[in-house]
Amino acid sequence: MEGARRSTPATPSPRPSHSTEIENLTDLDAALASGEPLTGLRLQDLDLTAYEAALLARTDVEGLVVLGGRLSPALDAHLRAHRALIFPTDPAAPVDPYRATLYSPQELYAGLADHGYEATPDYLAYQWMLDAAVHRDAFVTLLRAIHDDSITDALDEFTGGRPVVGVMGGHQLARGTSSYAAAARLGRALADAGLVVATGGGPGAMEAANLGAFVADLPALEAALERLAAVPSFQPSVGEWALLAFEVRREVVSGASSDQSRSLGIPTWFYGHEPPNVFCGGIGKYFSNAIREDGLLARSTAGLVVLEGAAGTVQEIFQAVTPLFYAAPGAELAPLVLVGQEYWTDTLPVWPAVRALGQERGLGTVLHLVDTIEEAAAILTDHRAGATRAPR
């Protein structure tokens, strides 16, 4: 996009008191047909090629913001001349910073079958992030921040106020193990109770929970677990691991036994060694791990289940405890359930600290340590049922 010298109108248009996001061409058609000024609209990630004549005929665009998308140099110059704001992207960026929707697994893994994982947008985005960090590229840093804000907006639209339960756990949990199957059954039980199952979007326990939520039919889930066991881990080959998962996903979808709205992944390129799993209806992948962690935990409005994990999982436990600890007296709190008494008491003794914090602030009713996923599912589904019955 090329710039142009701006002319100042004799009488500036009034600034709007609010703005309207336009994220699809249907809404753009409606805005153009309404006859209302385009002042204050935000056009996010739209291909304006077919709208050039209509937009060149408009001068009521002061304060219009165009975030990425496609427009010709002529339209770019016209909009700037009438005091619209045009935000360009970086043609070298492997992802669209202004995207209006969550990623699909197919989008992040585009090119995998023909060219390998190193050619996919997912891998290239990680390399783009690393390169910007090394060279301290301020423009790339800005685009990454805009990208993450766009993902946050898309996550709000995906969840749409529905109850979300977070499932945390380690990325090393192997397919084909009883623990992996248990995590999948947990995801299915929670989704069947009307909850959106959100995970960190990676492999291991996260993939298992997303798989269970994604596959709505129990026989189909059992078949998927058996098929996936042929490639237990993403190490050493992400490509082999992901390609098998795509095969299973296609089988599940073609059999009409999936519900993509039940399964959500929120991963990060900060953990570049962890590829995203493909059993999500939407993937909100972030460059900033701090924003991603906060967003994942904040969205877990219906509770949190923590399976066995390492440092990242421990961090998430205490990050989840903090808002519970400082909640206002009488506030309604969602359950925090740790699964694995021996693991969280002896192997990684997190539970004694969590229990001590709970006793100090009276959080004992929402902090739980259990041994089975059935116990964890019961706590969350009972809480969900109580919330549903509560007067509005």
HUJO-V539223 format. One record per helix or strand. SS is the DSSP state (h for helix, s for strand). FROM is the first residue (numbers start at 1). LEN is the number of residues. If there is no record, write none. Layout:
BEGIN
<<SS,FROM,LEN> <SS,FROM,LEN>>
END
This chain:
BEGIN
<<s,20,3> <h,25,10> <s,41,4> <s,47,1> <h,49,8> <s,65,3> <s,70,1> <h,73,9> <s,85,3> <s,103,1> <h,105,4> <h,112,4> <h,117,3> <h,121,15> <h,138,22> <s,164,5> <h,178,15> <s,196,4> <h,205,10> <s,215,1> <h,218,11> <h,238,17> <s,258,1> <h,260,3> <s,263,3> <s,268,1> <s,282,2> <s,286,1> <h,289,11> <s,304,3> <h,311,15> <s,336,4> <h,341,7> <h,351,11> <s,367,4> <h,373,17>>
END
